[in-house]
Amino acid sequence: MALPCLLLLLVFAYWPVARGVVLSLYDSDLLGEPTVFVGLEHYTELLTDPDLRRALLATAAIAGLSVVLAVGGALAAALPLRRAAAKPRAVASVLLSLPFAYSAAAASAVFAGLLAPAVGTLNEVLANIGITGPQWLNSPFWAVISISVATAWYEFGFAFLVLLAALSQLDQQVIEAAALDGASGLRLARSVIVPMLRPSLVFLLVTQTISGLQVFTQVQVLTRGGPAGATSTLVYELYRRAFGDALPQVGSASTLAVVLLLLVLAITAVQFRVLRRWT
C-alpha cells in the first residue's frame, strides 16, 4: 500500500537530488548536458566566488527578517482574537488569512505596484503627508527590506491560521487558573499562553525558515536580484546560472543546488536541536 507513495518520492524527490549531485561533478555543453567530469572543481570554485558570498548574505538577511515578521506578526494578530466574539472573530480570521490564498507571483505583483520607484502607491501616500519615501527597490538596503516584507506578508496567512488553530486547542483551565492568580494582559500572554504555543511556534519557525531560504519569486518579480546583486538569493543565483545567462552553467547551478540542500538540512537540524530544549 505504501509502494505508490514510495514511487512518487523516488521519481520526484530522490532521483532529482541524485541527478543534481551527478550534474554538479560535470561541465555541461550548450544544451546543459554533462560532458567532462571535473570532480569537486565546481565546489572549490564556489568557496572563492564573491557572488556566492553575496547570495548567502542576502538569503540569510531575507530569510531571518521575513520569519521574524511573519511569525511575530501572526502571533500578535492571533492573540487578541482568543477571547473575541464568534462573528467578529470569524470576520477577522477570514481577512487576516487572505494572504494564504495568494500565489507568490500575485503577492509580489501587488508589492511591485506599492513600491515602484516613480509611481508607487506607498510613496504617493507618503508624499501627501509631506514625507519623501525612499527608493524601495533601487536601494540595496531598502530592496532587502522590501523583499523581506513581501515574503513575510505572503507567509503571514499560513502562520496566522496555524496559531489560531493552536489557540483554540489550549487547555482553558490552565489559563483560567493563571487569571485567578492575577495574571492578565501581556503577563498572561507572555508567561502562560505563549509557552503553551511552543510546539506550534517551533513548527512555524522551522517551516518558515526553510521557505525563507528558498525565496525566488519575490526576487524575480520585484528586483531581479538587484540593485548590484543585493537581493540575489541562493535560489535566484541558481536560476541565473542555469537559465538566465547566455551560456547555461548547469554544473555550477547544480553545485549551488546541492549546497542549498545541505544548508537547509544543517539549519533545520540545528533548529530542531535548539528548539527541542525550548519546548
C-alpha positions in Angstrom: 0.0 0.0 0.0 2.9 2.3 0.6 4.5 1.5 -2.8 2.7 4.3 -4.8 3.9 6.9 -2.3 7.4 5.5 -2.3 7.5 5.6 -6.1 6.4 9.2 -6.2 9.1 10.1 -3.7 11.7 8.2 -5.8 10.7 9.9 -9.0 10.0 13.4 -7.8 12.4 13.8 -4.8 15.3 11.3 -4.6 16.0 11.0 -8.3 16.2 14.7 -8.9 18.6 15.1 -5.9 20.8 12.3 -7.1 20.7 13.7 -10.6 21.7 17.1 -9.3 24.7 15.6 -7.4 25.9 13.9 -10.6 25.5 17.1 -12.7 27.5 19.1 -10.1 30.5 16.9 -10.9 30.5 17.6 -14.7 30.9 20.6 -17.0 28.0 21.0 -19.5 27.5 21.8 -23.2 25.3 24.4 -24.8 22.2 22.3 -24.1 23.0 21.7 -20.5 24.1 18.1 -21.0 27.0 16.8 -18.9 30.2 16.5 -20.9 33.5 16.5 -19.0 34.0 15.1 -15.5 35.5 17.7 -13.2 35.0 16.2 -9.8 34.8 18.7 -7.0 36.1 21.6 -9.1 32.7 23.4 -9.0 32.6 23.1 -5.2 36.1 24.5 -4.8 35.2 27.4 -7.1 32.2 28.3 -5.0 34.4 28.7 -1.9 36.1 31.7 -3.5 33.1 33.0 -5.5 32.1 36.5 -4.4 28.7 36.1 -5.9 28.1 33.1 -3.6 29.1 35.0 -0.5 26.8 37.9 -1.5 23.9 35.4 -2.2 24.5 33.8 1.2 24.2 37.1 3.0 21.2 38.2 1.0 19.5 34.8 1.7 20.2 34.9 5.4 19.0 38.5 5.7 15.8 38.0 3.8 15.0 34.6 5.5 15.7 35.9 9.0 13.8 39.1 8.7 10.8 37.5 6.9 10.5 34.7 9.5 10.5 37.2 12.4 8.0 39.5 10.7 5.7 36.6 9.6 5.6 34.6 12.9 5.8 37.6 15.2 3.0 39.4 13.2 0.8 36.3 13.2 1.2 35.8 16.9 0.4 39.5 17.6 -2.7 39.2 15.4 -3.9 35.8 16.7 -3.6 36.5 20.5 -6.3 39.3 20.7 -8.8 37.0 18.8 -8.6 34.4 21.5 -11.4 36.0 23.5 -13.2 37.8 20.7 -16.9 37.1 20.0 -17.7 34.4 17.4 -18.8 36.7 14.5 -16.0 39.3 14.8 -13.5 36.5 15.2 -14.7 34.8 12.1 -14.6 38.0 10.0 -11.1 38.9 11.3 -9.9 35.4 10.7 -11.0 35.4 7.1 -9.5 38.9 6.4 -6.2 38.1 8.1 -5.8 34.7 6.4 -6.3 36.1 2.9 -2.5 36.3 2.1 -2.5 32.5 2.3 -4.8 32.4 -0.7 -2.5 34.4 -2.9 0.2 32.9 -5.1 3.8 34.2 -4.5 3.7 35.8 -8.0 0.4 37.6 -7.3 1.6 38.9 -4.0 4.8 40.1 -5.5 2.9 41.9 -8.2 0.9 43.7 -5.6 4.1 44.9 -3.8 5.6 45.9 -7.2 2.7 48.3 -7.5 3.1 49.6 -4.0 6.8 50.1 -4.1 7.5 51.2 -7.7 10.2 54.0 -7.6 8.3 56.7 -9.5 4.6 55.8 -9.3 4.4 53.5 -6.4 1.3 53.8 -4.2 3.2 53.9 -0.9 5.5 56.8 -1.9 2.4 58.7 -3.2 0.7 58.3 0.2 3.9 59.4 2.0 4.2 62.4 -0.3 0.7 63.5 0.5 1.7 63.8 4.2 5.0 65.5 3.5 7.4 62.6 3.6 9.7 61.7 0.8 9.7 57.9 0.5 13.0 56.0 -0.2 13.8 54.2 -3.4 12.4 51.0 -2.1 13.6 48.7 -4.9 16.6 50.7 -6.1 18.5 51.0 -2.8 20.4 47.8 -1.6 19.2 48.3 2.0 15.6 49.1 1.2 15.4 46.4 -1.5 16.3 43.7 1.1 13.7 45.2 3.4 11.1 45.2 0.7 11.7 41.6 -0.3 11.6 40.5 3.3 8.3 42.4 4.0 6.7 41.0 0.8 7.8 37.5 1.8 6.5 37.9 5.4 3.2 39.2 4.1 2.9 36.2 1.8 3.8 33.7 4.6 1.7 35.6 7.3 -1.6 33.9 6.4 -0.4 30.4 6.9 1.3 31.2 10.2 -1.8 33.0 11.4 -4.0 30.0 10.7 -1.7 27.6 12.5 -1.5 29.8 15.6 -5.3 30.5 15.6 -5.9 26.7 15.5 -3.4 26.2 18.3 -5.0 28.8 20.4 -8.4 27.1 20.1 -6.8 23.8 21.4 -5.2 25.3 24.6 -6.3 24.0 28.0 -8.6 26.7 29.2 -8.4 25.5 32.8 -4.7 26.4 32.9 -5.4 29.9 31.5 -8.3 30.4 33.9 -6.2 29.3 36.9 -3.5 31.8 35.9 -6.1 34.5 35.6 -7.4 33.7 39.0 -3.8 34.1 40.3 -3.7 37.6 39.0 -2.2 37.1 35.5 -3.8 39.2 32.8 -3.0 41.0 29.6 0.6 40.9 28.4 1.7 39.0 31.5 -0.8 36.2 30.8 0.2 36.1 27.2 3.9 36.1 27.9 4.0 33.7 30.8 1.2 31.3 30.1 -0.2 31.4 26.6 3.0 31.7 24.5 4.7 28.9 26.4 1.7 26.7 25.7 2.1 27.5 22.0 5.7 26.4 21.8 5.1 23.3 19.7 3.3 25.3 17.1 5.9 28.1 17.2 8.7 25.6 16.7 6.8 24.1 13.7 6.4 27.6 12.2 10.0 28.7 12.8 11.3 25.6 11.1 8.9 25.6 8.1 9.1 29.4 7.6 12.9 29.3 7.7 13.0 26.6 5.0 10.6 28.7 3.0 12.6 31.8 3.5 15.8 30.1 2.4 14.1 29.3 -0.9 12.8 32.7 -1.8 12.8 33.2 -5.6 9.5 34.6 -7.0 9.6 37.8 -5.0 13.1 38.5 -6.1 12.3 37.7 -9.8 9.2 39.9 -9.8 10.5 42.9 -7.7 14.2 43.3 -8.3 15.7 40.5 -10.5 18.5 40.2 -8.0 19.4 43.9 -7.9 20.4 46.5 -7.2 24.0 45.4 -7.6 23.2 41.9 -6.6 21.9 42.9 -3.1 18.8 40.7 -3.3 20.2 37.8 -5.4 19.4 34.9 -3.1 20.9 31.4 -3.5 17.8 30.2 -5.5 17.9 33.2 -7.7 21.6 32.8 -8.3 21.0 29.1 -9.1 18.3 30.1 -11.6 20.5 32.8 -13.2 23.4 30.3 -13.7 21.2 27.6 -15.2 18.7 29.6 -17.3 19.5 33.4 -17.1 22.9 33.5 -18.8 23.6 33.1 -22.5 25.7 30.0 -21.8 24.0 27.7 -19.3 26.2 26.7 -16.3 24.3 23.6 -15.4 27.2 22.1 -13.4 27.7 25.3 -11.3 24.0 25.6 -10.8 23.7 22.0 -9.7 26.5 22.5 -7.3 24.7 25.5 -5.9 21.5 23.4 -5.5 23.4 20.7 -3.6 25.0 23.4 -1.3 21.5 24.9 -0.7 20.1 21.4 0.1 22.9 20.8 2.6 22.5 24.3 4.1 18.7 23.7 4.6 19.3 20.3 6.2 22.0 21.8 8.5 19.9 24.8 9.6 16.9 22.6 10.2 18.9 20.1 12.3 20.3 22.9 14.4 16.8 24.4 14.8 15.3 21.1 16.0 18.2 20.6 18.4 18.0 24.1 19.9 14.2 24.5 19.8 13.7 21.0 21.3 15.2 22.3 24.5 12.8 25.3 24.4 9.8 23.0 24.3 
